[in-house]
Amino acid sequence: MRSTVLGAGSWGTALGAVLAGKGFPVAIWDADGEPLRTIAARRENERYLPGIPLPETLRAEPDLASALAGAELVVIAVPSSAVRPVAVQARPWLRGGVPICTVAKGVEADTLMTMSEVLEDVLPLEMHPYLTFLSGPSFAVEVARGAPTAVTVAGRWDRVGKMVQEAFHTRSFRPYTSADVAGVEIGGCAKNVVAIATGLCDGLGLGSNARAALVTRGLAEISRLAMAKGAIPLTLMGLSGLGDLVLTCSSEKSRNYRVGFGLGTGRKLEEIQHELGQVAEGVVNARSVHLLAAKLGVEMPICEAVYRVLEEGEDPRSTVSTLLARETRAEG
Ligand SMILES: NC(=O)c1ccc[n+]([C@@H]2O[C@H](COP(=O)([O-])OP(=O)(O)OC[C@H]3O[C@@H](n4cnc5c(N)ncnc54)[C@H](O)[C@@H]3O)[C@@H](O)[C@H]2O)c1
């Protein structure tokens, strides 16, 4: 299956390698020529996945039209803030009837649209049934090394979800399908904000009990938001909900967790982000999740606490005290 990956960051490159590893001809494109140059010259994405050899059939292509020519599957793997401009740029060369798989996790800052809503806004109606969304517990570096990974592919048309599932399926990469686009999208987006909270908790040295409470209560508030967007509650118990939350909230490989941890130890946000050198979606999405929750009347105290620390410069320690001092209530 001839495939095109838009975005040569860590996730786009890892997914491109999965597809190319099956022998598919894969073109990978990015607005930044640097990762493309090292892929072409050394079969390695030196900046985002250093030291990992990439398959011969992964072709770096700096021209967008050439990258998309003849594509039978298009993967959009840029940060959520870039999905709209990239889709607008790609639109003239996208063909009808071709599955489009978006892997960005976020809610658009100005419009508060999820990625499916952004793409439905940008692309013609006949392409909407071909939109799919891949999410789940998946660190790019592990996928690129062939470590066992399971993810969810959500799509409104089962047949298209199955096509994408089949395209990605390997001995070590196992996609499940789901018809619950909203559930998969909100789970993937809001867990990054909760991961900042658990990082903060660990940076402040509050202990394992506190982290487990944040993960559990975090899942409860993510589920409330997802349901307000029409999700099925059970989706949040799956790979793209609980699975991704557990991964992101408990590993130093998570950029969002590292942002929280750094803030908890008293470091400045700008310094931590500069050191990461890559997108930490939770930082951008703390604001959009906070605004979306307010718009839909959903209570999300943990995400709101993260928003206050990031956007209003609130002291993390007093934020945690405020969280604990909230009025007591029944669990649920
Ligand atoms: N890295 C992971 O392990 C992982 C796993 C699952 C999901 N994701 C999600 O995938 C998305 C991408 O993450 P990533 O880790 O690959 O990010 P990254 O920071 O490693 O790379 C992002 C890439 O997008 C490119 N880009 C940014 N704006 C662009 C634009 N306007 N036009 C074209 N290219 C543009 C950048 O040049 C860069 O190569 C995020 O939403 C992230 O949450 C990442």
PDBQT file of the ligand as one rigid body, heavy atoms in Angstrom, charges set to zero:
ROOT
HETATM    1  N1  LIG A 401       6.162  11.014  19.852  1.00  0.00    +0.000 N 
HETATM    2  C1  LIG A 401       5.304  10.118  20.291  1.00  0.00    +0.000 C 
HETATM    3  O1  LIG A 401       5.695   9.155  20.971  1.00  0.00    +0.000 OA
HETATM    4  C2  LIG A 401       3.836  10.263  19.982  1.00  0.00    +0.000 A 
HETATM    5  C3  LIG A 401       3.017   9.170  20.203  1.00  0.00    +0.000 A 
HETATM    6  C4  LIG A 401       1.669   9.280  19.947  1.00  0.00    +0.000 A 
HETATM    7  C5  LIG A 401       1.151  10.477  19.458  1.00  0.00    +0.000 A 
HETATM    8  N2  LIG A 401       1.967  11.537  19.249  1.00  0.00    +0.000 N 
HETATM    9  C6  LIG A 401       1.355  12.781  18.739  1.00  0.00    +0.000 C 
HETATM   10  O2  LIG A 401       1.795  12.992  17.388  1.00  0.00    +0.000 OA
HETATM   11  C7  LIG A 401       1.873  14.396  17.120  1.00  0.00    +0.000 C 
HETATM   12  C8  LIG A 401       3.270  14.707  16.587  1.00  0.00    +0.000 C 
HETATM   13  O3  LIG A 401       4.168  14.410  17.640  1.00  0.00    +0.000 OA
HETATM   14  P1  LIG A 401       5.716  14.156  17.439  1.00  0.00    +0.000 P 
HETATM   15  O4  LIG A 401       6.181  13.515  18.687  1.00  0.00    +0.000 OA
HETATM   16  O5  LIG A 401       6.018  13.484  16.154  1.00  0.00    +0.000 OA
HETATM   17  O6  LIG A 401       6.241  15.672  17.386  1.00  0.00    +0.000 OA
HETATM   18  P2  LIG A 401       7.718  16.183  17.068  1.00  0.00    +0.000 P 
HETATM   19  O7  LIG A 401       7.883  17.454  17.798  1.00  0.00    +0.000 OA
HETATM   20  O8  LIG A 401       8.678  15.068  17.245  1.00  0.00    +0.000 OA
HETATM   21  O9  LIG A 401       7.643  16.478  15.475  1.00  0.00    +0.000 OA
HETATM   22  C9  LIG A 401       6.691  17.299  14.886  1.00  0.00    +0.000 C 
HETATM   23  C10 LIG A 401       7.046  17.436  13.405  1.00  0.00    +0.000 C 
HETATM   24  O10 LIG A 401       6.023  18.203  12.778  1.00  0.00    +0.000 OA
HETATM   25  C11 LIG A 401       6.635  19.145  11.930  1.00  0.00    +0.000 C 
HETATM   26  N3  LIG A 401       5.770  20.313  11.773  1.00  0.00    +0.000 N 
HETATM   27  C12 LIG A 401       5.374  21.173  12.721  1.00  0.00    +0.000 A 
HETATM   28  N4  LIG A 401       4.586  22.124  12.176  1.00  0.00    +0.000 NA
HETATM   29  C13 LIG A 401       4.513  21.850  10.852  1.00  0.00    +0.000 A 
HETATM   30  C14 LIG A 401       3.828  22.448   9.760  1.00  0.00    +0.000 A 
HETATM   31  N5  LIG A 401       3.065  23.532   9.916  1.00  0.00    +0.000 N 
HETATM   32  N6  LIG A 401       3.970  21.890   8.544  1.00  0.00    +0.000 NA
HETATM   33  C15 LIG A 401       4.707  20.790   8.375  1.00  0.00    +0.000 A 
HETATM   34  N7  LIG A 401       5.392  20.159   9.362  1.00  0.00    +0.000 NA
HETATM   35  C16 LIG A 401       5.265  20.685  10.595  1.00  0.00    +0.000 A 
HETATM   36  C17 LIG A 401       7.940  19.510  12.618  1.00  0.00    +0.000 C 
HETATM   37  O11 LIG A 401       8.879  20.046  11.685  1.00  0.00    +0.000 OA
HETATM   38  C18 LIG A 401       8.375  18.165  13.175  1.00  0.00    +0.000 C 
HETATM   39  O12 LIG A 401       9.148  17.445  12.257  1.00  0.00    +0.000 OA
HETATM   40  C19 LIG A 401       1.546  15.099  18.443  1.00  0.00    +0.000 C 
HETATM   41  O13 LIG A 401       0.202  15.504  18.441  1.00  0.00    +0.000 OA
HETATM   42  C20 LIG A 401       1.773  14.026  19.503  1.00  0.00    +0.000 C 
HETATM   43  O14 LIG A 401       0.981  14.204  20.655  1.00  0.00    +0.000 OA
HETATM   44  C21 LIG A 401       3.302  11.451  19.481  1.00  0.00    +0.000 A 
ENDROOT
TORSDOF 0
